[in-house]
Amino acid sequence: MGKIYLNRARFYAYHGCMEEEGVVGGHYVVDVVVEFDLSLVEKSHALKDTVDYVEVFNCVKKEMKKPAKLLETLLERTASSLKKIHPSITSVDVKIEKTNPPVGGDVGSVAISKKV
């Protein structure tokens, strides 16, 4: 088994329940760990036989562009899309962090994660 880590990918997106979040937007940070079977690529040395980290990033970027009211919705959508990238993927672990959330206090971020 192997793992690809996408660390601290930053996005400006429009997620949240509050109306102004859909208008003004906010900063998000996404971490992803993709576990996958290395046995085929270790023999072939071909990109087509492995998980391309550029594809991982582009998948997250695509999902971050689609507004969601809840982080849970965004998380599920992102995790499901990532699992479909390549047949060698055995699991994905996604963490989405919303920086400076509108909670009425001094909070650096809130985050939600899921492993599937």
MODELLER restraints for C-alpha pairs under 7 A, 6 or more apart:
rsr = mdl.restraints
at = mdl.atoms
rsr.add(forms.Gaussian(group=physical.xy_distance, feature=features.Distance(at['CA:1:A'], at['CA:35:A']), mean=6.69, stdev=0.5))
rsr.add(forms.Gaussian(group=physical.xy_distance, feature=features.Distance(at['CA:1:A'], at['CA:36:A']), mean=5.59, stdev=0.5))
rsr.add(forms.Gaussian(group=physical.xy_distance, feature=features.Distance(at['CA:1:A'], at['CA:37:A']), mean=4.73, stdev=0.5))
rsr.add(forms.Gaussian(group=physical.xy_distance, feature=features.Distance(at['CA:1:A'], at['CA:38:A']), mean=5.59, stdev=0.5))
rsr.add(forms.Gaussian(group=physical.xy_distance, feature=features.Distance(at['CA:2:A'], at['CA:35:A']), mean=5.64, stdev=0.5))
rsr.add(forms.Gaussian(group=physical.xy_distance, feature=features.Distance(at['CA:2:A'], at['CA:36:A']), mean=5.35, stdev=0.5))
rsr.add(forms.Gaussian(group=physical.xy_distance, feature=features.Distance(at['CA:2:A'], at['CA:37:A']), mean=6.18, stdev=0.5))
rsr.add(forms.Gaussian(group=physical.xy_distance, feature=features.Distance(at['CA:2:A'], at['CA:38:A']), mean=5.86, stdev=0.5))
rsr.add(forms.Gaussian(group=physical.xy_distance, feature=features.Distance(at['CA:3:A'], at['CA:33:A']), mean=6.44, stdev=0.5))
rsr.add(forms.Gaussian(group=physical.xy_distance, feature=features.Distance(at['CA:3:A'], at['CA:34:A']), mean=5.38, stdev=0.5))
rsr.add(forms.Gaussian(group=physical.xy_distance, feature=features.Distance(at['CA:3:A'], at['CA:35:A']), mean=4.46, stdev=0.5))
rsr.add(forms.Gaussian(group=physical.xy_distance, feature=features.Distance(at['CA:3:A'], at['CA:36:A']), mean=6.23, stdev=0.5))
rsr.add(forms.Gaussian(group=physical.xy_distance, feature=features.Distance(at['CA:4:A'], at['CA:33:A']), mean=5.64, stdev=0.5))
rsr.add(forms.Gaussian(group=physical.xy_distance, feature=features.Distance(at['CA:4:A'], at['CA:34:A']), mean=5.12, stdev=0.5))
rsr.add(forms.Gaussian(group=physical.xy_distance, feature=features.Distance(at['CA:4:A'], at['CA:35:A']), mean=6.65, stdev=0.5))
rsr.add(forms.Gaussian(group=physical.xy_distance, feature=features.Distance(at['CA:4:A'], at['CA:53:A']), mean=6.93, stdev=0.5))
rsr.add(forms.Gaussian(group=physical.xy_distance, feature=features.Distance(at['CA:5:A'], at['CA:32:A']), mean=5.75, stdev=0.5))
rsr.add(forms.Gaussian(group=physical.xy_distance, feature=features.Distance(at['CA:5:A'], at['CA:33:A']), mean=4.68, stdev=0.5))
rsr.add(forms.Gaussian(group=physical.xy_distance, feature=features.Distance(at['CA:5:A'], at['CA:34:A']), mean=6.61, stdev=0.5))
rsr.add(forms.Gaussian(group=physical.xy_distance, feature=features.Distance(at['CA:6:A'], at['CA:31:A']), mean=5.54, stdev=0.5))
rsr.add(forms.Gaussian(group=physical.xy_distance, feature=features.Distance(at['CA:6:A'], at['CA:32:A']), mean=4.95, stdev=0.5))
rsr.add(forms.Gaussian(group=physical.xy_distance, feature=features.Distance(at['CA:6:A'], at['CA:33:A']), mean=6.43, stdev=0.5))
rsr.add(forms.Gaussian(group=physical.xy_distance, feature=features.Distance(at['CA:7:A'], at['CA:31:A']), mean=4.84, stdev=0.5))
rsr.add(forms.Gaussian(group=physical.xy_distance, feature=features.Distance(at['CA:7:A'], at['CA:32:A']), mean=6.63, stdev=0.5))
rsr.add(forms.Gaussian(group=physical.xy_distance, feature=features.Distance(at['CA:8:A'], at['CA:29:A']), mean=5.42, stdev=0.5))
rsr.add(forms.Gaussian(group=physical.xy_distance, feature=features.Distance(at['CA:8:A'], at['CA:30:A']), mean=5.43, stdev=0.5))
rsr.add(forms.Gaussian(group=physical.xy_distance, feature=features.Distance(at['CA:8:A'], at['CA:31:A']), mean=5.38, stdev=0.5))
rsr.add(forms.Gaussian(group=physical.xy_distance, feature=features.Distance(at['CA:9:A'], at['CA:29:A']), mean=5.45, stdev=0.5))
rsr.add(forms.Gaussian(group=physical.xy_distance, feature=features.Distance(at['CA:9:A'], at['CA:30:A']), mean=5.09, stdev=0.5))
rsr.add(forms.Gaussian(group=physical.xy_distance, feature=features.Distance(at['CA:9:A'], at['CA:31:A']), mean=6.51, stdev=0.5))
rsr.add(forms.Gaussian(group=physical.xy_distance, feature=features.Distance(at['CA:10:A'], at['CA:28:A']), mean=5.77, stdev=0.5))
rsr.add(forms.Gaussian(group=physical.xy_distance, feature=features.Distance(at['CA:10:A'], at['CA:29:A']), mean=4.61, stdev=0.5))
rsr.add(forms.Gaussian(group=physical.xy_distance, feature=features.Distance(at['CA:10:A'], at['CA:30:A']), mean=6.51, stdev=0.5))
rsr.add(forms.Gaussian(group=physical.xy_distance, feature=features.Distance(at['CA:11:A'], at['CA:27:A']), mean=5.89, stdev=0.5))
rsr.add(forms.Gaussian(group=physical.xy_distance, feature=features.Distance(at['CA:11:A'], at['CA:28:A']), mean=5.18, stdev=0.5))
rsr.add(forms.Gaussian(group=physical.xy_distance, feature=features.Distance(at['CA:11:A'], at['CA:29:A']), mean=6.36, stdev=0.5))
rsr.add(forms.Gaussian(group=physical.xy_distance, feature=features.Distance(at['CA:12:A'], at['CA:25:A']), mean=6.72, stdev=0.5))
rsr.add(forms.Gaussian(group=physical.xy_distance, feature=features.Distance(at['CA:12:A'], at['CA:26:A']), mean=5.52, stdev=0.5))
rsr.add(forms.Gaussian(group=physical.xy_distance, feature=features.Distance(at['CA:12:A'], at['CA:27:A']), mean=4.68, stdev=0.5))
rsr.add(forms.Gaussian(group=physical.xy_distance, feature=features.Distance(at['CA:12:A'], at['CA:28:A']), mean=6.15, stdev=0.5))
rsr.add(forms.Gaussian(group=physical.xy_distance, feature=features.Distance(at['CA:13:A'], at['CA:25:A']), mean=5.35, stdev=0.5))
rsr.add(forms.Gaussian(group=physical.xy_distance, feature=features.Distance(at['CA:13:A'], at['CA:26:A']), mean=5.67, stdev=0.5))
rsr.add(forms.Gaussian(group=physical.xy_distance, feature=features.Distance(at['CA:13:A'], at['CA:27:A']), mean=6.52, stdev=0.5))
rsr.add(forms.Gaussian(group=physical.xy_distance, feature=features.Distance(at['CA:13:A'], at['CA:64:A']), mean=6.32, stdev=0.5))
rsr.add(forms.Gaussian(group=physical.xy_distance, feature=features.Distance(at['CA:13:A'], at['CA:65:A']), mean=6.31, stdev=0.5))
rsr.add(forms.Gaussian(group=physical.xy_distance, feature=features.Distance(at['CA:14:A'], at['CA:21:A']), mean=5.89, stdev=0.5))
rsr.add(forms.Gaussian(group=physical.xy_distance, feature=features.Distance(at['CA:14:A'], at['CA:22:A']), mean=4.80, stdev=0.5))
rsr.add(forms.Gaussian(group=physical.xy_distance, feature=features.Distance(at['CA:14:A'], at['CA:23:A']), mean=6.97, stdev=0.5))
rsr.add(forms.Gaussian(group=physical.xy_distance, feature=features.Distance(at['CA:14:A'], at['CA:25:A']), mean=4.25, stdev=0.5))
rsr.add(forms.Gaussian(group=physical.xy_distance, feature=features.Distance(at['CA:14:A'], at['CA:26:A']), mean=6.37, stdev=0.5))
rsr.add(forms.Gaussian(group=physical.xy_distance, feature=features.Distance(at['CA:14:A'], at['CA:67:A']), mean=5.35, stdev=0.5))
rsr.add(forms.Gaussian(group=physical.xy_distance, feature=features.Distance(at['CA:15:A'], at['CA:21:A']), mean=6.19, stdev=0.5))
rsr.add(forms.Gaussian(group=physical.xy_distance, feature=features.Distance(at['CA:15:A'], at['CA:22:A']), mean=6.05, stdev=0.5))
rsr.add(forms.Gaussian(group=physical.xy_distance, feature=features.Distance(at['CA:15:A'], at['CA:25:A']), mean=6.82, stdev=0.5))
rsr.add(forms.Gaussian(group=physical.xy_distance, feature=features.Distance(at['CA:15:A'], at['CA:67:A']), mean=5.11, stdev=0.5))
rsr.add(forms.Gaussian(group=physical.xy_distance, feature=features.Distance(at['CA:15:A'], at['CA:68:A']), mean=4.90, stdev=0.5))
rsr.add(forms.Gaussian(group=physical.xy_distance, feature=features.Distance(at['CA:15:A'], at['CA:69:A']), mean=5.54, stdev=0.5))
rsr.add(forms.Gaussian(group=physical.xy_distance, feature=features.Distance(at['CA:15:A'], at['CA:70:A']), mean=6.93, stdev=0.5))
rsr.add(forms.Gaussian(group=physical.xy_distance, feature=features.Distance(at['CA:16:A'], at['CA:22:A']), mean=6.61, stdev=0.5))
rsr.add(forms.Gaussian(group=physical.xy_distance, feature=features.Distance(at['CA:16:A'], at['CA:68:A']), mean=6.38, stdev=0.5))
rsr.add(forms.Gaussian(group=physical.xy_distance, feature=features.Distance(at['CA:16:A'], at['CA:69:A']), mean=4.37, stdev=0.5))
rsr.add(forms.Gaussian(group=physical.xy_distance, feature=features.Distance(at['CA:16:A'], at['CA:70:A']), mean=5.71, stdev=0.5))
rsr.add(forms.Gaussian(group=physical.xy_distance, feature=features.Distance(at['CA:17:A'], at['CA:69:A']), mean=4.72, stdev=0.5))
rsr.add(forms.Gaussian(group=physical.xy_distance, feature=features.Distance(at['CA:17:A'], at['CA:70:A']), mean=6.58, stdev=0.5))
rsr.add(forms.Gaussian(group=physical.xy_distance, feature=features.Distance(at['CA:27:A'], at['CA:98:A']), mean=6.24, stdev=0.5))
rsr.add(forms.Gaussian(group=physical.xy_distance, feature=features.Distance(at['CA:27:A'], at['CA:99:A']), mean=5.61, stdev=0.5))
rsr.add(forms.Gaussian(group=physical.xy_distance, feature=features.Distance(at['CA:28:A'], at['CA:96:A']), mean=6.93, stdev=0.5))
rsr.add(forms.Gaussian(group=physical.xy_distance, feature=features.Distance(at['CA:28:A'], at['CA:97:A']), mean=5.46, stdev=0.5))
rsr.add(forms.Gaussian(group=physical.xy_distance, feature=features.Distance(at['CA:28:A'], at['CA:98:A']), mean=4.68, stdev=0.5))
rsr.add(forms.Gaussian(group=physical.xy_distance, feature=features.Distance(at['CA:28:A'], at['CA:99:A']), mean=5.86, stdev=0.5))
rsr.add(forms.Gaussian(group=physical.xy_distance, feature=features.Distance(at['CA:29:A'], at['CA:96:A']), mean=5.97, stdev=0.5))
rsr.add(forms.Gaussian(group=physical.xy_distance, feature=features.Distance(at['CA:29:A'], at['CA:97:A']), mean=4.99, stdev=0.5))
rsr.add(forms.Gaussian(group=physical.xy_distance, feature=features.Distance(at['CA:29:A'], at['CA:98:A']), mean=6.64, stdev=0.5))
rsr.add(forms.Gaussian(group=physical.xy_distance, feature=features.Distance(at['CA:30:A'], at['CA:95:A']), mean=5.67, stdev=0.5))
rsr.add(forms.Gaussian(group=physical.xy_distance, feature=features.Distance(at['CA:30:A'], at['CA:96:A']), mean=4.65, stdev=0.5))
rsr.add(forms.Gaussian(group=physical.xy_distance, feature=features.Distance(at['CA:30:A'], at['CA:97:A']), mean=6.16, stdev=0.5))
rsr.add(forms.Gaussian(group=physical.xy_distance, feature=features.Distance(at['CA:31:A'], at['CA:94:A']), mean=5.86, stdev=0.5))
rsr.add(forms.Gaussian(group=physical.xy_distance, feature=features.Distance(at['CA:31:A'], at['CA:95:A']), mean=5.14, stdev=0.5))
rsr.add(forms.Gaussian(group=physical.xy_distance, feature=features.Distance(at['CA:31:A'], at['CA:96:A']), mean=6.66, stdev=0.5))
rsr.add(forms.Gaussian(group=physical.xy_distance, feature=features.Distance(at['CA:32:A'], at['CA:93:A']), mean=5.59, stdev=0.5))
rsr.add(forms.Gaussian(group=physical.xy_distance, feature=features.Distance(at['CA:32:A'], at['CA:94:A']), mean=4.60, stdev=0.5))
rsr.add(forms.Gaussian(group=physical.xy_distance, feature=features.Distance(at['CA:32:A'], at['CA:95:A']), mean=6.44, stdev=0.5))
rsr.add(forms.Gaussian(group=physical.xy_distance, feature=features.Distance(at['CA:33:A'], at['CA:92:A']), mean=5.64, stdev=0.5))
rsr.add(forms.Gaussian(group=physical.xy_distance, feature=features.Distance(at['CA:33:A'], at['CA:93:A']), mean=5.02, stdev=0.5))
rsr.add(forms.Gaussian(group=physical.xy_distance, feature=features.Distance(at['CA:33:A'], at['CA:94:A']), mean=6.61, stdev=0.5))
rsr.add(forms.Gaussian(group=physical.xy_distance, feature=features.Distance(at['CA:34:A'], at['CA:89:A']), mean=6.87, stdev=0.5))
rsr.add(forms.Gaussian(group=physical.xy_distance, feature=features.Distance(at['CA:34:A'], at['CA:91:A']), mean=6.03, stdev=0.5))
rsr.add(forms.Gaussian(group=physical.xy_distance, feature=features.Distance(at['CA:34:A'], at['CA:92:A']), mean=4.52, stdev=0.5))
rsr.add(forms.Gaussian(group=physical.xy_distance, feature=features.Distance(at['CA:34:A'], at['CA:93:A']), mean=6.50, stdev=0.5))
rsr.add(forms.Gaussian(group=physical.xy_distance, feature=features.Distance(at['CA:35:A'], at['CA:89:A']), mean=5.84, stdev=0.5))
rsr.add(forms.Gaussian(group=physical.xy_distance, feature=features.Distance(at['CA:35:A'], at['CA:90:A']), mean=5.60, stdev=0.5))
rsr.add(forms.Gaussian(group=physical.xy_distance, feature=features.Distance(at['CA:35:A'], at['CA:91:A']), mean=5.19, stdev=0.5))
rsr.add(forms.Gaussian(group=physical.xy_distance, feature=features.Distance(at['CA:35:A'], at['CA:92:A']), mean=6.16, stdev=0.5))
rsr.add(forms.Gaussian(group=physical.xy_distance, feature=features.Distance(at['CA:36:A'], at['CA:88:A']), mean=5.20, stdev=0.5))
rsr.add(forms.Gaussian(group=physical.xy_distance, feature=features.Distance(at['CA:36:A'], at['CA:89:A']), mean=4.15, stdev=0.5))
rsr.add(forms.Gaussian(group=physical.xy_distance, feature=features.Distance(at['CA:36:A'], at['CA:90:A']), mean=5.17, stdev=0.5))
rsr.add(forms.Gaussian(group=physical.xy_distance, feature=features.Distance(at['CA:37:A'], at['CA:88:A']), mean=5.19, stdev=0.5))
rsr.add(forms.Gaussian(group=physical.xy_distance, feature=features.Distance(at['CA:37:A'], at['CA:89:A']), mean=6.56, stdev=0.5))
rsr.add(forms.Gaussian(group=physical.xy_distance, feature=features.Distance(at['CA:40:A'], at['CA:49:A']), mean=6.26, stdev=0.5))
rsr.add(forms.Gaussian(group=physical.xy_distance, feature=features.Distance(at['CA:41:A'], at['CA:49:A']), mean=5.06, stdev=0.5))
rsr.add(forms.Gaussian(group=physical.xy_distance, feature=features.Distance(at['CA:41:A'], at['CA:50:A']), mean=5.80, stdev=0.5))
rsr.add(forms.Gaussian(group=physical.xy_distance, feature=features.Distance(at['CA:51:A'], at['CA:86:A']), mean=6.13, stdev=0.5))
rsr.add(forms.Gaussian(group=physical.xy_distance, feature=features.Distance(at['CA:56:A'], at['CA:82:A']), mean=6.70, stdev=0.5))
rsr.add(forms.Gaussian(group=physical.xy_distance, feature=features.Distance(at['CA:59:A'], at['CA:81:A']), mean=6.89, stdev=0.5))
rsr.add(forms.Gaussian(group=physical.xy_distance, feature=features.Distance(at['CA:59:A'], at['CA:82:A']), mean=6.48, stdev=0.5))
rsr.add(forms.Gaussian(group=physical.xy_distance, feature=features.Distance(at['CA:60:A'], at['CA:78:A']), mean=6.23, stdev=0.5))
rsr.add(forms.Gaussian(group=physical.xy_distance, feature=features.Distance(at['CA:63:A'], at['CA:78:A']), mean=5.89, stdev=0.5))
rsr.add(forms.Gaussian(group=physical.xy_distance, feature=features.Distance(at['CA:68:A'], at['CA:74:A']), mean=6.01, stdev=0.5))
rsr.add(forms.Gaussian(group=physical.xy_distance, feature=features.Distance(at['CA:75:A'], at['CA:96:A']), mean=6.94, stdev=0.5))
rsr.add(forms.Gaussian(group=physical.xy_distance, feature=features.Distance(at['CA:79:A'], at['CA:92:A']), mean=6.53, stdev=0.5))
rsr.add(forms.Gaussian(group=physical.xy_distance, feature=features.Distance(at['CA:79:A'], at['CA:94:A']), mean=6.36, stdev=0.5))
rsr.add(forms.Gaussian(group=physical.xy_distance, feature=features.Distance(at['CA:83:A'], at['CA:89:A']), mean=6.32, stdev=0.5))
rsr.add(forms.Gaussian(group=physical.xy_distance, feature=features.Distance(at['CA:83:A'], at['CA:91:A']), mean=6.89, stdev=0.5))
rsr.add(forms.Gaussian(group=physical.xy_distance, feature=features.Distance(at['CA:83:A'], at['CA:92:A']), mean=6.53, stdev=0.5))
rsr.add(forms.Gaussian(group=physical.xy_distance, feature=features.Distance(at['CA:91:A'], at['CA:115:A']), mean=6.99, stdev=0.5))
rsr.add(forms.Gaussian(group=physical.xy_distance, feature=features.Distance(at['CA:91:A'], at['CA:116:A']), mean=5.40, stdev=0.5))
rsr.add(forms.Gaussian(group=physical.xy_distance, feature=features.Distance(at['CA:92:A'], at['CA:115:A']), mean=5.60, stdev=0.5))
rsr.add(forms.Gaussian(group=physical.xy_distance, feature=features.Distance(at['CA:92:A'], at['CA:116:A']), mean=5.48, stdev=0.5))
rsr.add(forms.Gaussian(group=physical.xy_distance, feature=features.Distance(at['CA:93:A'], at['CA:114:A']), mean=5.64, stdev=0.5))
rsr.add(forms.Gaussian(group=physical.xy_distance, feature=features.Distance(at['CA:93:A'], at['CA:115:A']), mean=4.08, stdev=0.5))
rsr.add(forms.Gaussian(group=physical.xy_distance, feature=features.Distance(at['CA:93:A'], at['CA:116:A']), mean=6.46, stdev=0.5))
rsr.add(forms.Gaussian(group=physical.xy_distance, feature=features.Distance(at['CA:94:A'], at['CA:113:A']), mean=5.39, stdev=0.5))
rsr.add(forms.Gaussian(group=physical.xy_distance, feature=features.Distance(at['CA:94:A'], at['CA:114:A']), mean=5.49, stdev=0.5))
rsr.add(forms.Gaussian(group=physical.xy_distance, feature=features.Distance(at['CA:94:A'], at['CA:115:A']), mean=6.39, stdev=0.5))
rsr.add(forms.Gaussian(group=physical.xy_distance, feature=features.Distance(at['CA:95:A'], at['CA:111:A']), mean=6.70, stdev=0.5))
rsr.add(forms.Gaussian(group=physical.xy_distance, feature=features.Distance(at['CA:95:A'], at['CA:112:A']), mean=5.63, stdev=0.5))
rsr.add(forms.Gaussian(group=physical.xy_distance, feature=features.Distance(at['CA:95:A'], at['CA:113:A']), mean=4.08, stdev=0.5))
rsr.add(forms.Gaussian(group=physical.xy_distance, feature=features.Distance(at['CA:95:A'], at['CA:114:A']), mean=6.66, stdev=0.5))
rsr.add(forms.Gaussian(group=physical.xy_distance, feature=features.Distance(at['CA:96:A'], at['CA:111:A']), mean=5.45, stdev=0.5))
rsr.add(forms.Gaussian(group=physical.xy_distance, feature=features.Distance(at['CA:96:A'], at['CA:112:A']), mean=5.51, stdev=0.5))
rsr.add(forms.Gaussian(group=physical.xy_distance, feature=features.Distance(at['CA:96:A'], at['CA:113:A']), mean=6.32, stdev=0.5))
rsr.add(forms.Gaussian(group=physical.xy_distance, feature=features.Distance(at['CA:97:A'], at['CA:109:A']), mean=6.37, stdev=0.5))
rsr.add(forms.Gaussian(group=physical.xy_distance, feature=features.Distance(at['CA:97:A'], at['CA:110:A']), mean=5.64, stdev=0.5))
rsr.add(forms.Gaussian(group=physical.xy_distance, feature=features.Distance(at['CA:97:A'], at['CA:111:A']), mean=4.09, stdev=0.5))
rsr.add(forms.Gaussian(group=physical.xy_distance, feature=features.Distance(at['CA:97:A'], at['CA:112:A']), mean=6.61, stdev=0.5))
rsr.add(forms.Gaussian(group=physical.xy_distance, feature=features.Distance(at['CA:98:A'], at['CA:109:A']), mean=5.38, stdev=0.5))
rsr.add(forms.Gaussian(group=physical.xy_distance, feature=features.Distance(at['CA:98:A'], at['CA:110:A']), mean=5.37, stdev=0.5))
rsr.add(forms.Gaussian(group=physical.xy_distance, feature=features.Distance(at['CA:98:A'], at['CA:111:A']), mean=6.09, stdev=0.5))
rsr.add(forms.Gaussian(group=physical.xy_distance, feature=features.Distance(at['CA:99:A'], at['CA:108:A']), mean=5.85, stdev=0.5))
rsr.add(forms.Gaussian(group=physical.xy_distance, feature=features.Distance(at['CA:99:A'], at['CA:109:A']), mean=4.14, stdev=0.5))
rsr.add(forms.Gaussian(group=physical.xy_distance, feature=features.Distance(at['CA:99:A'], at['CA:110:A']), mean=6.62, stdev=0.5))
rsr.add(forms.Gaussian(group=physical.xy_distance, feature=features.Distance(at['CA:100:A'], at['CA:107:A']), mean=6.17, stdev=0.5))
rsr.add(forms.Gaussian(group=physical.xy_distance, feature=features.Distance(at['CA:100:A'], at['CA:108:A']), mean=5.16, stdev=0.5))
rsr.add(forms.Gaussian(group=physical.xy_distance, feature=features.Distance(at['CA:100:A'], at['CA:109:A']), mean=5.23, stdev=0.5))
rsr.add(forms.Gaussian(group=physical.xy_distance, feature=features.Distance(at['CA:101:A'], at['CA:107:A']), mean=6.91, stdev=0.5))
rsr.add(forms.Gaussian(group=physical.xy_distance, feature=features.Distance(at['CA:101:A'], at['CA:109:A']), mean=5.99, stdev=0.5))
rsr.add(forms.Gaussian(group=physical.xy_distance, feature=features.Distance(at['CA:101:A'], at['CA:110:A']), mean=6.73, stdev=0.5))
